[in-house]
């Protein structure tokens, strides 16, 4: 029975890969999602189409891995500890009860449970099945094709209820650029924003490369040109930086398999130094952006990030121990925005460190410390190639984490964030070159 159920797993996981990028959802809690009479999309509680498949994978994975020993084993302890911590983060908020805050906590729980279930031996093999790899390829081709169509046609491919596309016919509130004297709408794909669409392409490309490697140079160049053009059209600086780091890490990981043990150790140290510098730049990004704003005061993208970051910092100072609550930084930070242009643009802080701090406070920082402790235990027992795989799977996240907020604030972002760390931790078998 378990074997038959396990055969269904890769198909459910493939369906998740394909449906998470679709911005199709049912919202509720609308009455609590207004700020000064304006509806804030970030304060809506949303049940996405992909949530059906996420919970199906969680339930099926639990069934095929369920044993009596789990009640005393590390799997059960992980489930209980994650559930307790996430529940604490939801109820710790001193703000008024909010549907969006509770729902965000439940969403975080679902992704944490998804990771834990997929780390178990019977389930983690689902990621290396042909159907899963094909689903990643299909998602990449589909999303890139939609991006190309939207750019050249300057309209949505289909109405919203088909793919979840934004309405590109309306001019107000859309991301635009000036090209050869014309103002053009940037392509959104089936995601809520061009930056998110670009991040999705980079993330899925990294996942596919990890699962399919070693990949022939010819195929890498072909995919790189096709996907790179789509990422370029989104004008997403964070995605460009993410792609650059992913390519560099991929070259390092690919080279390490052909080197001697001594050379592998030297290369590993270089990669670790580069990874550490990347994290250091992530920590310093708010100060770098602030200095850049002094140099180019007319750049609204910089002034907005500075204002939102300052508001998040001041919001944390209101409630340093607990933060203002999950998904509540937009509402709490709004009163601290002094720039009237940014007030109309009110969004979460474009730096997930500041965003996490403002919403969860020192309790959230303590939770991250616990996660780092668990990661250090895994690192000590991991093989050299496994460590490099983790770095490759996650290094591309840091530029996005430094310049945007969607890795924490959007459903698709949480999927990219958690699954990247999952694929870095899973021991993958290297197939023949494709």
MARKE-208704 format. One record per residue (C-alpha): x, y, z; residue in one letter; residue number from 1. Coordinates in nm, 2 decimals, always signed. Layout:
BEGIN
     east    north       up   type   seq
        X        Y        Z      a   NUM
...
# end
This chain:
BEGIN
     east    north       up   type   seq
    +0.00    +0.00    +0.00      x     1
    +0.28    +0.24    +0.09      x     2
    +0.46    +0.17    -0.23      x     3
    +0.16    +0.25    -0.44      x     4
    +0.11    +0.57    -0.24      x     5
    +0.47    +0.66    -0.28      x     6
    +0.44    +0.63    -0.66      x     7
    +0.18    +0.91    -0.65      x     8
    +0.42    +1.14    -0.46      x     9
    +0.64    +1.26    -0.75      x    10
    +0.33    +1.36    -0.94      x    11
    +0.19    +1.56    -0.65      x    12
    +0.53    +1.73    -0.61      x    13
    +0.54    +1.80    -0.98      x    14
    +0.20    +1.96    -0.96      x    15
    +0.32    +2.18    -0.68      x    16
    +0.62    +2.29    -0.89      x    17
    +0.38    +2.39    -1.17      x    18
    +0.11    +2.56    -0.97      x    19
    +0.31    +2.76    -0.71      x    20
    +0.40    +3.02    -0.98      x    21
    +0.04    +3.07    -1.07      x    22
    -0.10    +3.37    -0.87      x    23
    -0.44    +3.20    -0.83      x    24
    -0.59    +3.23    -0.49      x    25
    -0.91    +3.29    -0.28      x    26
    -0.87    +3.57    -0.03      x    27
    -1.05    +3.64    +0.30      x    28
    -1.01    +3.87    +0.60      x    29
    -1.07    +4.16    +0.36      x    30
    -1.22    +4.39    +0.63      x    31
    -0.89    +4.39    +0.82      x    32
    -0.68    +4.46    +0.51      x    33
    -0.74    +4.83    +0.48      x    34
    -0.50    +5.11    +0.57      x    35
    -0.66    +5.45    +0.57      x    36
    -0.93    +5.33    +0.34      x    37
    -0.69    +5.17    +0.09      x    38
    -0.68    +4.79    +0.04      x    39
    -0.34    +4.64    +0.10      x    40
    -0.28    +4.32    -0.08      x    41
    -0.02    +4.22    +0.17      x    42
    -0.28    +4.21    +0.45      x    43
    -0.51    +3.97    +0.27      x    44
    -0.52    +3.61    +0.39      x    45
    -0.49    +3.39    +0.08      x    46
    -0.55    +3.02    +0.00      x    47
    -0.36    +2.95    -0.32      x    48
    -0.44    +2.68    -0.57      x    49
    -0.10    +2.53    -0.50      x    50
    -0.18    +2.49    -0.13      x    51
    -0.40    +2.19    -0.22      x    52
    -0.09    +2.01    -0.36      x    53
    +0.14    +2.13    -0.08      x    54
    -0.08    +1.98    +0.18      x    55
    -0.13    +1.66    -0.03      x    56
    +0.24    +1.62    -0.04      x    57
    +0.27    +1.67    +0.34      x    58
    -0.01    +1.42    +0.41      x    59
    +0.11    +1.16    +0.16      x    60
    +0.47    +1.20    +0.28      x    61
    +0.36    +1.15    +0.64      x    62
    +0.17    +0.84    +0.55      x    63
    +0.46    +0.67    +0.36      x    64
    +0.72    +0.76    +0.63      x    65
    +0.50    +0.69    +0.93      x    66
    +0.63    +0.44    +1.18      x    67
    +0.59    +0.39    +1.55      x    68
    +0.95    +0.48    +1.61      x    69
    +0.88    +0.82    +1.47      x    70
    +0.69    +0.90    +1.80      x    71
    +1.03    +0.88    +1.97      x    72
    +1.26    +0.98    +1.69      x    73
    +1.41    +1.30    +1.55      x    74
    +1.13    +1.34    +1.29      x    75
    +0.86    +1.37    +1.56      x    76
    +1.08    +1.61    +1.76      x    77
    +1.13    +1.83    +1.46      x    78
    +0.76    +1.85    +1.39      x    79
    +0.68    +1.94    +1.75      x    80
    +0.95    +2.19    +1.78      x    81
    +0.87    +2.37    +1.45      x    82
    +0.50    +2.37    +1.54      x    83
    +0.56    +2.51    +1.88      x    84
    +0.80    +2.78    +1.76      x    85
    +0.57    +2.89    +1.47      x    86
    +0.27    +2.89    +1.70      x    87
    +0.46    +3.11    +1.94      x    88
    +0.55    +3.35    +1.66      x    89
    +0.19    +3.39    +1.57      x    90
    +0.05    +3.44    +1.92      x    91
    +0.34    +3.66    +2.04      x    92
    +0.21    +3.96    +1.86      x    93
    +0.09    +4.24    +2.09      x    94
    -0.12    +4.38    +1.82      x    95
    -0.49    +4.33    +1.78      x    96
    -0.59    +3.98    +1.65      x    97
    -0.56    +3.97    +1.27      x    98
    -0.66    +3.70    +1.03      x    99
    -0.36    +3.77    +0.81      x   100
    -0.12    +3.72    +1.09      x   101
    -0.26    +3.39    +1.19      x   102
    -0.28    +3.28    +0.83      x   103
    +0.08    +3.37    +0.77      x   104
    +0.18    +3.16    +1.07      x   105
    -0.01    +2.86    +0.93      x   106
    +0.15    +2.91    +0.59      x   107
    +0.49    +2.91    +0.75      x   108
    +0.40    +2.59    +0.93      x   109
    +0.29    +2.42    +0.61      x   110
    +0.63    +2.50    +0.44      x   111
    +0.83    +2.39    +0.75      x   112
    +0.64    +2.06    +0.76      x   113
    +0.69    +2.02    +0.38      x   114
    +1.06    +2.05    +0.43      x   115
    +1.07    +1.81    +0.72      x   116
    +0.86    +1.55    +0.53      x   117
    +1.07    +1.58    +0.22      x   118
    +1.39    +1.52    +0.42      x   119
    +1.28    +1.17    +0.51      x   120
    +1.45    +0.88    +0.31      x   121
    +1.14    +0.75    +0.13      x   122
    +1.02    +1.09    +0.02      x   123
    +1.34    +1.28    -0.07      x   124
    +1.38    +1.04    -0.37      x   125
    +1.07    +1.20    -0.53      x   126
    +1.29    +1.50    -0.62      x   127
    +1.51    +1.29    -0.85      x   128
    +1.23    +1.12    -1.05      x   129
    +1.21    +1.21    -1.42      x   130
    +0.86    +1.36    -1.38      x   131
    +0.99    +1.61    -1.13      x   132
    +1.28    +1.72    -1.35      x   133
    +1.05    +1.75    -1.65      x   134
    +0.80    +1.96    -1.44      x   135
    +1.09    +2.21    -1.36      x   136
    +1.18    +2.22    -1.73      x   137
    +0.81    +2.28    -1.83      x   138
    +0.77    +2.55    -1.57      x   139
    +1.08    +2.73    -1.69      x   140
    +0.98    +2.71    -2.06      x   141
    +0.62    +2.82    -1.98      x   142
    +0.71    +3.11    -1.76      x   143
    +0.98    +3.24    -1.99      x   144
    +0.75    +3.22    -2.29      x   145
    +0.48    +3.41    -2.11      x   146
    +0.74    +3.68    -2.02      x   147
    +0.85    +3.71    -2.38      x   148
    +0.49    +3.73    -2.50      x   149
    +0.39    +4.00    -2.24      x   150
    +0.69    +4.21    -2.33      x   151
    +0.64    +4.21    -2.71      x   152
    +0.26    +4.22    -2.70      x   153
    +0.24    +4.46    -2.40      x   154
    -0.07    +4.27    -2.27      x   155
    -0.16    +3.97    -2.07      x   156
    -0.18    +3.64    -2.24      x   157
    -0.51    +3.53    -2.08      x   158
    -0.76    +3.67    -1.83      x   159
    -0.66    +3.63    -1.46      x   160
    -0.87    +3.33    -1.38      x   161
    -0.67    +3.11    -1.62      x   162
    -0.31    +3.16    -1.50      x   163
    -0.33    +3.43    -1.24      x   164
    -0.17    +3.69    -1.46      x   165
    -0.18    +4.06    -1.36      x   166
    -0.40    +4.28    -1.58      x   167
    -0.13    +4.45    -1.79      x   168
    -0.40    +4.65    -1.98      x   169
    -0.43    +4.89    -1.69      x   170
    -0.15    +5.15    -1.67      x   171
    -0.18    +5.25    -1.30      x   172
    +0.04    +5.08    -1.05      x   173
    +0.23    +4.86    -1.30      x   174
    +0.61    +4.84    -1.32      x   175
    +0.73    +5.01    -1.63      x   176
    +1.05    +5.11    -1.81      x   177
    +1.15    +5.35    -2.09      x   178
    +1.27    +5.17    -2.40      x   179
    +1.37    +5.37    -2.71      x   180
    +1.16    +5.67    -2.60      x   181
    +0.85    +5.46    -2.51      x   182
    +0.72    +5.37    -2.17      x   183
    +0.67    +4.99    -2.17      x   184
    +0.51    +4.77    -1.90      x   185
    +0.76    +4.51    -1.77      x   186
    +0.65    +4.15    -1.80      x   187
    +0.50    +3.98    -1.49      x   188
    +0.47    +3.62    -1.60      x   189
    +0.20    +3.46    -1.39      x   190
    +0.35    +3.61    -1.07      x   191
    +0.26    +3.93    -0.88      x   192
    +0.57    +4.13    -1.00      x   193
    +0.85    +4.12    -1.25      x   194
    +1.11    +4.09    -0.98      x   195
    +0.93    +3.78    -0.85      x   196
    +0.91    +3.63    -1.20      x   197
    +1.28    +3.68    -1.25      x   198
    +1.36    +3.53    -0.91      x   199
    +1.14    +3.23    -1.00      x   200
    +1.33    +3.17    -1.32      x   201
    +1.67    +3.18    -1.14      x   202
    +1.55    +2.96    -0.86      x   203
    +1.40    +2.69    -1.08      x   204
    +1.70    +2.69    -1.31      x   205
    +1.93    +2.63    -1.01      x   206
    +1.70    +2.35    -0.89      x   207
    +1.69    +2.19    -1.23      x   208
    +2.07    +2.21    -1.26      x   209
    +2.12    +2.05    -0.92      x   210
    +1.89    +1.76    -0.99      x   211
    +2.01    +1.70    -1.35      x   212
    +2.38    +1.76    -1.32      x   213
    +2.62    +1.70    -1.48      x   214
    +2.46    +1.89    -1.77      x   215
    +2.63    +1.92    -2.11      x   216
    +2.78    +2.26    -2.20      x   217
    +2.56    +2.28    -2.51      x   218
    +2.25    +2.24    -2.31      x   219
    +2.36    +2.49    -2.04      x   220
    +2.43    +2.76    -2.31      x   221
    +2.10    +2.70    -2.48      x   222
    +1.90    +2.72    -2.16      x   223
    +2.11    +3.01    -2.04      x   224
    +2.04    +3.22    -2.35      x   225
    +1.67    +3.15    -2.34      x   226
    +1.62    +3.21    -1.97      x   227
    +1.87    +3.49    -1.95      x   228
    +1.68    +3.69    -2.21      x   229
    +1.36    +3.65    -2.01      x   230
    +1.53    +3.76    -1.69      x   231
    +1.69    +4.06    -1.86      x   232
    +1.34    +4.18    -1.98      x   233
    +1.22    +4.20    -1.62      x   234
    +1.48    +4.46    -1.53      x   235
    +1.53    +4.30    -1.19      x   236
    +1.87    +4.39    -1.05      x   237
    +1.83    +4.14    -0.76      x   238
    +1.77    +3.86    -1.01      x   239
    +2.07    +3.96    -1.22      x   240
    +2.29    +3.95    -0.92      x   241
    +2.13    +3.62    -0.81      x   242
    +2.20    +3.46    -1.15      x   243
    +2.56    +3.58    -1.14      x   244
    +2.62    +3.42    -0.81      x   245
    +2.44    +3.10    -0.91      x   246
    +2.66    +3.07    -1.23      x   247
    +2.98    +3.13    -1.03      x   248
    +2.88    +2.87    -0.77      x   249
    +2.78    +2.62    -1.04      x   250
    +3.11    +2.65    -1.21      x   251
    +3.28    +2.60    -0.87      x   252
    +3.07    +2.29    -0.79      x   253
    +3.12    +2.14    -1.13      x   254
    +3.50    +2.20    -1.12      x   255
    +3.53    +2.04    -0.77      x   256
    +3.44    +1.70    -0.90      x   257
    +3.73    +1.70    -1.14      x   258
    +4.00    +1.82    -0.89      x   259
    +4.23    +1.63    -0.65      x   260
    +4.13    +1.61    -0.29      x   261
    +4.39    +1.89    -0.20      x   262
    +4.25    +2.11    -0.47      x   263
    +3.90    +2.04    -0.37      x   264
    +3.98    +2.16    -0.02      x   265
    +4.14    +2.48    -0.15      x   266
    +3.84    +2.55    -0.38      x   267
    +3.60    +2.48    -0.10      x   268
    +3.77    +2.74    +0.12      x   269
    +3.75    +3.00    -0.16      x   270
    +3.38    +2.93    -0.21      x   271
    +3.32    +2.96    +0.17      x   272
    +3.50    +3.30    +0.17      x   273
    +3.29    +3.41    -0.12      x   274
    +2.97    +3.29    +0.05      x   275
    +3.07    +3.47    +0.37      x   276
    +3.14    +3.80    +0.18      x   277
    +2.79    +3.76    +0.02      x   278
    +2.63    +3.73    +0.36      x   279
    +2.83    +4.03    +0.49      x   280
    +2.71    +4.24    +0.20      x   281
    +2.36    +4.13    +0.28      x   282
    +2.39    +4.26    +0.63      x   283
    +2.54    +4.59    +0.51      x   284
    +2.29    +4.64    +0.23      x   285
    +2.06    +4.89    +0.43      x   286
    +2.36    +5.11    +0.49      x   287
    +2.49    +5.08    +0.13      x   288
    +2.14    +5.17    -0.01      x   289
    +2.13    +5.47    +0.23      x   290
    +2.46    +5.60    +0.10      x   291
    +2.36    +5.54    -0.26      x   292
    +2.04    +5.74    -0.19      x   293
    +2.26    +6.04    -0.08      x   294
    +2.45    +6.01    -0.41      x   295
    +2.14    +5.97    -0.63      x   296
    +1.85    +6.14    -0.44      x   297
    +1.62    +6.14    -0.74      x   298
    +1.61    +5.76    -0.77      x   299
    +1.28    +5.66    -0.62      x   300
    +1.38    +5.29    -0.60      x   301
    +1.65    +5.39    -0.35      x   302
    +1.45    +5.65    -0.15      x   303
    +1.16    +5.40    -0.11      x   304
    +1.39    +5.13    +0.02      x   305
    +1.55    +5.37    +0.26      x   306
    +1.22    +5.50    +0.39      x   307
    +1.07    +5.14    +0.43      x   308
    +1.39    +5.02    +0.60      x   309
    +1.38    +5.31    +0.85      x   310
    +1.02    +5.25    +0.92      x   311
    +1.09    +4.88    +0.98      x   312
    +1.37    +4.96    +1.22      x   313
    +1.15    +5.21    +1.41      x   314
    +0.87    +4.95    +1.42      x   315
    +1.10    +4.70    +1.58      x   316
    +1.19    +4.95    +1.85      x   317
    +0.83    +4.97    +1.94      x   318
    +0.82    +4.61    +2.05      x   319
    +1.18    +4.48    +2.05      x   320
    +1.11    +4.15    +2.22      x   321
    +0.81    +4.02    +2.02      x   322
    +0.80    +4.24    +1.71      x   323
    +0.46    +4.36    +1.58      x   324
    +0.35    +4.02    +1.45      x   325
    +0.37    +3.81    +1.14      x   326
    +0.27    +4.00    +0.82      x   327
    +0.19    +4.32    +1.03      x   328
    +0.49    +4.54    +0.94      x   329
    +0.30    +4.71    +0.66      x   330
    +0.02    +4.83    +0.90      x   331
    +0.26    +4.91    +1.19      x   332
    +0.52    +5.08    +0.98      x   333
    +0.28    +5.30    +0.78      x   334
    +0.25    +5.56    +1.07      x   335
    +0.63    +5.60    +1.06      x   336
    +0.66    +5.68    +0.69      x   337
    +0.74    +6.05    +0.64      x   338
    +0.78    +6.04    +0.26      x   339
    +0.43    +6.09    +0.12      x   340
    +0.53    +5.93    -0.21      x   341
    +0.63    +5.62    -0.02      x   342
    +0.31    +5.62    +0.18      x   343
    +0.12    +5.54    -0.14      x   344
    +0.38    +5.27    -0.22      x   345
    +0.36    +5.12    +0.13      x   346
    +0.51    +4.77    +0.13      x   347
    +0.72    +4.55    +0.36      x   348
    +1.09    +4.65    +0.41      x   349
    +1.29    +4.55    +0.11      x   350
    +1.54    +4.36    +0.32      x   351
    +1.43    +4.03    +0.48      x   352
    +1.65    +4.08    +0.78      x   353
    +1.48    +4.41    +0.87      x   354
    +1.14    +4.26    +0.78      x   355
    +1.20    +3.95    +1.01      x   356
    +1.33    +4.17    +1.29      x   357
    +1.03    +4.41    +1.28      x   358
    +0.77    +4.13    +1.28      x   359
    +0.92    +3.88    +1.52      x   360
    +1.16    +4.07    +1.73      x   361
    +1.43    +3.91    +1.95      x   362
    +1.21    +3.59    +1.96      x   363
    +1.25    +3.56    +1.59      x   364
    +1.62    +3.61    +1.61      x   365
    +1.64    +3.34    +1.87      x   366
    +1.46    +3.11    +1.64      x   367
    +1.71    +3.18    +1.36      x   368
    +1.99    +3.10    +1.61      x   369
    +1.83    +2.77    +1.68      x   370
    +1.81    +2.70    +1.31      x   371
    +2.18    +2.79    +1.27      x   372
    +2.27    +2.55    +1.55      x   373
    +2.09    +2.27    +1.38      x   374
    +2.26    +2.36    +1.05      x   375
    +2.60    +2.35    +1.22      x   376
    +2.54    +2.00    +1.34      x   377
    +2.44    +1.89    +0.98      x   378
    +2.75    +2.07    +0.85      x   379
    +2.99    +1.87    +1.07      x   380
    +2.86    +1.54    +0.94      x   381
    +2.82    +1.64    +0.58      x   382
    +3.07    +1.54    +0.30      x   383
    +3.26    +1.80    +0.11      x   384
    +3.04    +1.78    -0.20      x   385
    +2.73    +1.80    +0.01      x   386
    +2.85    +2.12    +0.17      x   387
    +2.92    +2.27    -0.18      x   388
    +2.57    +2.16    -0.29      x   389
    +2.41    +2.35    +0.00      x   390
    +2.61    +2.67    -0.09      x   391
    +2.51    +2.63    -0.45      x   392
    +2.15    +2.58    -0.37      x   393
    +2.12    +2.89    -0.15      x   394
    +2.38    +3.15    -0.25      x   395
    +2.15    +3.30    -0.52      x   396
    +1.89    +3.38    -0.25      x   397
    +2.11    +3.65    -0.08      x   398
    +2.08    +3.93    -0.33      x   399
    +1.71    +3.89    -0.34      x   400
    +1.70    +3.88    +0.04      x   401
    +1.90    +4.21    +0.04      x   402
    +1.70    +4.41    -0.21      x   403
    +1.35    +4.27    -0.19      x   404
    +1.09    +4.13    +0.05      x   405
    +0.90    +3.86    -0.13      x   406
    +1.10    +3.56    +0.01      x   407
    +0.91    +3.63    +0.34      x   408
    +0.60    +3.82    +0.23      x   409
    +0.47    +3.61    -0.06      x   410
    +0.36    +3.25    -0.10      x   411
    +0.59    +3.20    -0.40      x   412
    +0.88    +3.35    -0.21      x   413
    +0.84    +3.12    +0.09      x   414
    +0.84    +2.83    -0.16      x   415
    +1.17    +2.94    -0.32      x   416
    +1.33    +3.01    +0.02      x   417
    +1.24    +2.69    +0.20      x   418
    +1.28    +2.45    -0.10      x   419
    +1.62    +2.59    -0.19      x   420
    +1.75    +2.50    +0.16      x   421
    +1.58    +2.16    +0.13      x   422
    +1.75    +2.07    -0.20      x   423
    +2.08    +2.19    -0.06      x   424
    +2.05    +1.94    +0.23      x   425
    +1.92    +1.64    +0.04      x   426
    +2.19    +1.40    -0.07      x   427
    +2.15    +1.39    -0.45      x   428
    +2.27    +1.12    -0.68      x   429
    +2.46    +1.24    -0.98      x   430
    +2.31    +1.09    -1.30      x   431
    +2.48    +1.06    -1.64      x   432
    +2.53    +1.38    -1.84      x   433
    +2.22    +1.50    -2.02      x   434
# end
